[in-house]
Amino acid sequence: MSISTASAADSAVATNPPPPVRRNRRPLHAREWWLGALLVLPGMALAVTFKLVPLIRGVITSFESSSGFGDSSFAGWDNFTRMFDDPVVLASFRNALLVVATLPVWIVLPLVLSVLIHQRAPGWKFFRAVYFVPYTIAPIVVGIMFRQILSPDGPINALLRAVGLEPLAIEWLNGQNSALFSLVAVALWSFFGLGVMTYLAGLATIPEEVLEAAYLDGAGFWRRLFSVVVPMLRPTVAYWSVLCASGVLIWLFPLIYALTQGGPGNATMLPEYLVFLTTFQFLDRGYGSAIGIALFVFVAVLSIFSVRHMFKEGTRKPR
Amino acid sequence: MNRRHSAQIGRYLLVFALVVVAVAALYPLLFTVVSSLKTQTGFARDPLGLPAGITFENYVEAFKRMNMPRLLLNSIITTVGGLVLSVLAAMLIAYTVTKLRFRGGKLVFLFIIITLTIPSQAIIYPLYQTVLDLGMSGEYQGLILAYAAFGLPLGTYQLAGYFQQVPDELIEAARVDGAGHFTILFRLLAPIATPALAALAIFNFVWMWNDLLLPLVIMGGSDSKTLMVGVSLLSGQYDVSVPLVSAGLIVALLPVLIIYLVFQRQLVSGALAGSGR
């Protein structure tokens, strides 16, 4: 509405006709503009309806107080101030930071593996295929699978006992400290194949002669990795790093759901699970939405780099 | 000679390391398969060893208990629907942004990419509310549209990157030859972007088929619930035996695994091609 008012005011004031050049190209532009608008409409409608509108509604709901299925009332900043005194919320964000602290492992482990495969090791195609298999398994399936494997009498503990590491055979999913570690380890098992695949894609862009030259110059594996491969692979490493940074926090829901349900205590409570729990189990929509908005801000800050990168890449003209 | 020796040893070490990781990657799967082939008592007697006798009883029971055919159908409908819709919408936007003189194209592109920062986990209640208001809660179209929206940013980004590399002259030439926009998009650009489309299709398939949160919230306990929601119910039932659960898990993971093994080459070449930029 404001746009049409402005243009009406403009045309009332405007006295000179537009320059002839613009006038000539105008019909073509207009037609292409309408076509473009029509083509982007489905995607825009999807993004607005299922992302932007829910986000706005989430912000609105986060300022409301409600319980059960009843009506809600305006609560101001109550939900947000409540979070700072809520030990569960604080624990969940502290756990989130702990998970983020494991990022170096997420970034380096697949890198090392992909470089090992990339040197055309015997059977490298087989290993490449095998490493991606865990990623194709649904996280909820992974979670239930590992609940059986990590159980006190499961294969992991049996293995530890068999090799004489009895003291390490603990209740992986039920310890105050071990539970979060187990959760992250299972998540890493589930996602490292995606990292290997991503790095391999990046490695394929490095000319083979470069690596060969480094090898002939007598550079060892680690030397080649850090002095040749990593610098040349910087865009891929950056891409995978930001993907992990924003991902580790939102990939864990099905695993928490199947493995620990946030426990023991709040040891594996993470914001994404807490949002679900607060909203659908405790039926506290306003508070759940507030935690959701906090999570959104947390993730948005981490993923703003990838968005910037993607926008630059996507709008770059090749010539 | 010495150098060759140490190179040889290095090679053994390399393969050894790769094998260790491969075993770690496959063992959980193997354990689950083996468990699913044991009888209840057989598992209780020897939970870790190989089964004394192989039984497929658990698969029959899991199929019946979980109403597997219906769950599989639901998953196929929502996954394929979400996949096709998100890729189509992404193609249209990518084409407009890179190949049309469309003012505001950058803004559209930026908006779509920015929605990547909105994870479903953070807005799950208002998303549910929106689906409910549209009358699509518990309906296929609710989940399909949500999947399409969440698959859009990455798809648009990947395809835009691909279309961008196609020289404008090629498109001008096609236009002079009388090709319309849809001919250009589907007959000229799509074939060029086949690797990206294949990779996109497989990644989206894996994600949508395996996702739990969206179907859990949108489908709830309805008859349209997906396979993963059905599987998640297994995690709460402690009366269900490990062999039975294992059989259910194997059925749930098999479709994606098969598709992955069949389309593996396309996935790799797609990932390779996508990173060429």
Interface residues (C-beta under 8 A of the other chain):
Chain A: L28 H29 E32 W33 L35 G36 A37 L39 V40 P42 G43 M44 L46 A47 T49 F50 K51 L52 V53 P54 L55 I56 R57 G58 T61 L113 L116 I117 Q119 A121 P122 G123 F126 F127 R128 A129 V130 Y131 F132 V133 P134 Y135 T136 I137 A138 P139 I140 V141 V142 G143 I144 M145 F146 R147 Q148 I149 D153 G154 P155 A158 W189 G193 M197 T198 L200 A201 G202 A204 T205 F221 T236 S246 I250 F253 P254 Y257 A258 P271 E272 V275 F276 T279 F280 R285 G288 S289 G292 I293 L295 F296 V299 A300 S303 I304 S306 V307 M310 F311 E313 G314 T315 R316 K317 P318
Chain B: G10 R11 L14 V15 A17 L18 V21 A22 A24 A25 L26 Y27 P28 L29 F31 T32 S35 P47 L48 L85 S86 L88 A89 A90 L92 I93 Y95 T96 V97 L100 R101 F102 R103 G105 K106 V108 F109 L110 F111 I112 I113 I114 T115 L116 T117 I118 P119 S120 Q121 A122 I123 I124 Y125 P126 L127 Q129 T130 L134 L145 A146 A148 A149 F150 L152 P153 T156 Y157 A160 G161 Q164 Q165 H181 V206 W209 N210 D211 L212 L213 V217 M228 V231 S232 L234 S235 V242 V245 S246 L249 A252 L253 V256 L257 Y260 L261 Q264 L267 V268 A271 L272 G274 S275 G276 R277
